[in-house]
Amino acid sequence: MQKLFNKHKRKHQESPGSEERSSKQKKHNDFHEQSSFGFPYESARPSLDIPLRNNSPDKGRKGQKIANLIRALDEALDEEGMDETLGLIGDDNLSRCLDLRTALKQKKLDIDAAAITSPPASQPQRMSMSHDYQNIPKTMSAFSLTGWKSSTIPTTLPPLPKILDPTLEASAFTHIGCGSGSPTDLSYERLEWVGDAYVELTATLLISQTFPSFKPGKCAQLRERLVKNVTLAGFSHQYGFDKRVRLPEHFLASKKSPIEEKTKIFGDIFEAYVAAIILADPQNGVMRASEWLKDLWGMTIAKDIIAEERQGLKIDSPMWRLRGHTEPIQAIASTAEKVPPNPKERLQKILGSKGIKIEYKDAAAERKDKTNKLPLFTVGVYLTGWGETGRMLGSGTANGKKEAGFKAAEMALSNKRLMKMYTDQKEIFDAQLRMEKEALEAQQQQEGT
């Protein structure tokens, strides 16, 4: 909301009555800071293990209606649509809307407070909120999470985000076998199922925006590097999750457990932690978790991000700019900078000449990549010409033959001594071709006269 008010202020600071609006803005800011929901949102949130509901359907309906109004106002007053809303209703009406939203939130607080029930003396005191109060997080907008930039990649492990609910925090490190056996027991297995979806969604959005020229297959390979258990389990160990986990006695009694099983457990615990961050903070949890993941993954694929910035195809993809237009709009054409030549093209330009053949062929049998279980291809680049037949200039290995070929060409180009030898031969060869051509043209002219 602070950004919204600042934007509103900048747009109208030169207009008449700006002092009055500035005073009203300060009043709004102070009121939101002190009384939004009546208490700091993070510290007063009820946890998942206190779900008692108010039995009054009337109060539940009132709370639902007010929650619906608040959501409608939030959408209308969203920062990205601020200009449009201001143009439709004007400055005074906008201020009234802000006042109304603040009043509705206070009313919502009153209804929720009235929904707290007093249990019998024999039972521990528990909190009950109105029916519309659900522990469901806000969804993540594709436009609220921007792609990676090498300049913002951290150089040290980013701080671990806090889980704002102690029950969810404990559950993120508890094996299901350590519970009572009740279907309602929380465990890292249950949380992992939710966290897995958010982890994959976050990786997908980041990759799509950072590498817009990648085809879906290559994007999927890069995402697999980020979300696989080996990567996530590594994060778990870096943050000391292995020292906090609660496992069943039989697991602890086992002196040796398969590496794959341990990797799966700590990969799941990491995803459970992500889910706990989000579920414990429906308002800001998604963005807190996704920004944390962005920093962690940025360190993991920093080389790929830097390479994309230096050599990648810069595309202004319309996929991120078309946002639900219902009327015909002007076509948004993708713009691209001049495409830099790929390694194969560069090698061909340096060595290519008449009668010279540069080929790319399999240099080894296909095998499985140990890190991601995908096929692994090895391709070699071979030169025929200048007295050579099938001379290997370089080789490369990757999950795709095209990328392996690029790596083979890069290996050849990096061999300065080899390139110098063949470029010298090419220069001599091309000079001979020019002399022969000039001699032939001269002969033809002489015969013509």
N, C-alpha and C positions, 0 to 999 in steps of 0.2 A: 504493500500500500504506500510506503514512503516514496517509491519510484513514481507511482501514479500521481501523488500530490506534487512532487517536484516537477514532473512533466506539465501538470496542469498550471503550476505557478509560472514556469518559463514561458509558456504559450501566451499568458495574459498579463505578464508583469508590467508591460508598458501601457495597458489599457486603463481607462478610468476606473476608480474604485479598487485599485490593486492593493492598497493598504488594508482595506476591509477584508478582502479575500485572503490576504496573508495572515491576518489575525484569525480568521475562521479556519484556515489551514492548520495553524498551530494548535487551535482548539481541538480539531479532529485528531491530529497526531497524538496529542497528550491523552485524549480520551481513549484512543485505541490502545496505547501502550499500557494504560492503567486498568482499563475495564473490558478489554476484548475477552469475552467469555468469563469475565470476572476474576481470572487468575491466569498466571503464566501457563500457556496451553500445554507445554511439555510436561511440567511437573505435576499437573492435576489430572492427567488423563487416567481414567479407570482402566485396569488391566483386563486381560481376557478371562481371568479366573473369577471375575465379579460381575456376571452377566444378569443379575436379577433385574426384572423389568417391572415397571409400574403397572398395576392391574387396572388402572383407570383408562378405558378406551378413549374417553373424552380428552384427557390430557395428552394421550398419544397422538390423536388426530390434530390437536392444536400444535403440538411440537412439530409434526410432520409438515403442516401447512407453513409454519414459520421457516422451517429449514428449506422448504421449496422456494420461498420468497428470497431468502438469503442467497441461495444458489443462483437464482435468476439475476439478482443484483450483482453478484460476483462476476457473472458472465458479461453483463452489460457494461460493467465498470472495469473490465479487464484492460490492462495497460495497452495491449496491442490495438484494441478497438476504441481507445479513449477519444481520439480525434473524431471518429465517426459518431460516437455517442454525444460528444460535445456539440457537434454540428447539428444534430437532430433536436436536442432539447435545450441547449443554451447553458450559460454559466450558472444562472440562479437555480435552474431545475437540477443541474448536476450536483450542486451543493445540497439541495434537498434530498436527493437520492443517497448521498453519503450519510446525511443525518439519519435517514430512514434505516439504512443498513445497520448503523451503530445501535439505533433503538431496538431493531429486531433482534440483534445479537444479545442485547441485555434482556429482552423478553424471553429469548430462548434459554438464557441462563436461569431465569426465574422458574421457568417450567421444569427444567432439569433438576433444579434444587428441590422443587416441590415433589419430585418423583422419588426422592430418597426415602426408603422405607425403614422402619425400625423392626428388626427381627425379634423373635422371642428371646428372653434373657438366657435361655439354654444354648443359643446359637451365637457364634461370633458375629460381630457387626460387619455387614457387607453393604456395598453401595449398589443402588439400582437407578439406572437412568431411563429416560423416556424411550418409547418404542423406536423412535426414529434415529436415536443415537447408535450408530453402528461403527464398528472398528474396521471400516473398509477404507483403504487409502485412496487418495486422489490418483487418477491415472496419469501417466507420463505423456506429455505432449512431445511429438517429434521435433517441434520447433523450440522447445525449451532446453534441449541438450545439443550443444554444438559439437562439431568434430574436433579431433585433436589438432594441436599446433605444437611444433617442436619447441617453441619458445616457452610454452607453459607446462611442459612435462617436468614433474618433480625429479630431483636427483637423490632424494632420500625417501624412505618409506613414509607415505602419508599417514597422518594421525588416524587412529581407529575411531570411527563414529560410535557414539554412545547409543545403547538401546535404552529408551526412556521408560521401559516397564520391566521391573525385576523378574516377574514371572516369565516373560518372553525371553529375557536374557538367560535365565537358568535353563529354560527349555532348549535353547539353541545348542547347549552342550550336554544334553541328557539323552542317553540311549533309551529307546522305548522299553527295553528290558528292565530298566531301573524304576519303572513306574508301578502303579498298583494293578495294572492290567485292565483298567477301565477304558472304554472307547473314547472318553473325553481327555485322557492323559495327553499332555503336550510333550513332544520330543523333537529332536533335531530331524528325525525322518519326516515328520508331518510338516515342519517348517521348510525343509529342503524342497518339498514338492512345490511350494509357492515360490520360494527363492529362485529355483531353477528357471521359472518362466521370466522373472524380472531380469535375471542375469543374461539370458539369451536375448531378450528384447533390447536391453541396454547395449550389448555388443553389436547387435544388428544395426541400430540407429547410428552408433558411432562410426562403424565401418562404412556404412552407406554414404555418410556425409564427408568422411575424410578421403575415401577412395572412390569418387564418383565414376571413374572410367573403368573400374574393375567389373568384370562379368560376374554373374551370380555364383558360378562355380568357384572362382578365385576368392570371392567374398566369403563363401562358406568355409573354404580351407582356412582362411585367416581367422574366422570366428571360432573354428574348432580349436585353434591354438590358444585362444583366450579362455574358452569355457570348459576345456577338458579337465578331468579330475587331477591330472598331474600338476597343472598350473594352479588350480584352486587350492589343492592340498598344500602346495608350496607356500601360498599366501597364509594358510592356516598356521603353518609352522613358524613363519616369520612373525606372526602376531602372538605366538605362544598359546594357540588354541589347544594344542596337544596337552598342555598342562592343566587345562580347565575342564576337559571332557570327563563325563561320568559314564563308565561302561559297566556291563554286567560282570559278576565275579568270574564266570567261566571264561570270559574273554581276557580278563586280567591275569587269570591263573595260567593261561597259555603262554609259554615262554616264547614261542615263535608264531607269528601270524603272517599269512601271505602278504607280500608287499602290495599286491593289487587290492587286497581287502583293506589294508590301512589307508592306501591312497583314496579308495572310494569313501571311507568313513570321513576323512578330513576334508575331502572335496565336498561331501554332503554338509558337513558342519559349517563350512564357509558359506554355502548357499543358504543354510538355515539362519546364519547370522544376518545375511542380507535381508531375508524375509522378516526377521525380528525387528530390524531397524525400521522397515517400512510399516509393519503392522502396529508398532508401538507409537508411530507418529504419522497418522493419516494425512496431516496437513502438509508436512515437509519431508516425510521419510523417503519418498521416491527420489526426490532430487538429491537429498543428502547421500543416499546409497549410490545413485548413479554417478554423481560427481566423484565419489570415493573410488568406484570401479574405474572410472575414466582415468584417474591418476595412476592407479595400480597397473592397468593395462597399457597406459602410455609408456610406462617404464619397460614393460615386457616387449613391446613392438616398436621401440623408439627408432631403430634402424629403418624399419619399413616406412614410418611416418616421415623421417628425414629424406629418405630416397624419393618418396612421393612428392615432397615439396620441391626437390631439386630437379627431378626428371619426369615427374608424372604429368599427365594430360590435365590441364586446368579446365574444368567444365563447370559452367553455371547451369546445373541440372534443373529443369522446370519442375521436377518431382517435389522439390522443397519449396516451391513458390506458388503452386496452384492450391488454393485452400477453399474448396467448396463453392466456387462461383456458380450461380444458377443461371446467369444471363451470359450471352456470348461475350467472350473477352478476346482481346488481341493476343494472337499466338505469341508465346514466349519462346523465342528461339535460343537454343543452347549456343553459347559462345565459347570458343576455345582459342587458346593461344596457339602459336605455331607449334606443331607437334615435333618434339625433338626426335631424331632418328633413333631407333632401337639398336642394340648391339649388333644384330645381324646386318642391318642396313649399313651401319658404320663400317663393319668388316668388308662388306661387299664393295663399298665405295673406295676403300683403301686398296684392296687387292684385285678387285674385279677388272678384267680386261678380256680382249678377244681370245677365245680358245681356252680361257681359264675357268675351271669349274670348282665351285665351293659347295660342298654337300654336307647335310646334317643327317646322321644315321645313328641307330642304337649302338652304344658302345659297351653295354653290359646287359645282363638279363634283368627283367623287372623283378623288384622285390618289395617287401612291405616296409613302410616307414615305422620305426619303433615308437616314435613319439606320438603319432596320430593315427596309426594303423591304415593309412592310405597308401595306394600304390606309389612306388618310387621309381622314377625313370632316369637313366643315364644316357645322355646324348653326346656324341662327339662331332666336331666340325673337321672336315677333311678337304685337302687341297689337291687338285690334279692340274698340272701344268708346270712350265719352266723346268722340265726334266723330273718332276715329282709325280708319283701316282698314288693317290689315297694317303697323302701325308697328313697325320693328325696334328691339328694346330692347337686343340684344346678340348676339354670335356666339361660337362656340367650335370649336376643331379638335382632334381626337383620333383614335386608331386604331379607335374604336368610336363609333357614333352616340349611344348612351346617354351615354357620358362627354362627348362633344362637346356634347350638350344640357345637361349639368350645367355645363360651362364657360360656355355661353351665358347660363344663368341667373345664374351667379356674376358675369359681366360686367355684367349688368343690375343686380344688387343692389349692385354696387360704384359705380354711377353715382348718387351721393347726390342730386344736383340733380334727375335724372329721377325717382327714387323719390319725392322730396318733392313734386314737381308732381302725380304720379298719386295718391299717397296723400291729398293735399288734395282732389283731385277725387273720390276714392272716398268720403272722409268726407262731403262735401256730397251726393253721390249717395245714399249710404246713409241720410243724414238725411232726404232727400226721400222715400225709400221708406218709412221709418218713419212719417213724417207722413201719407203717403197711406194706409198700412195702418191707422193709428189713426183717421183720418177715416172710412174704410170701415167699421171695426168700430163706431164711434159711430153711423153712419147705420143700420147693420143693427139695433143695439139700439133706436134710436128707432122704426124701422119695426115692430119686434117688439112694442113697447109700444102 
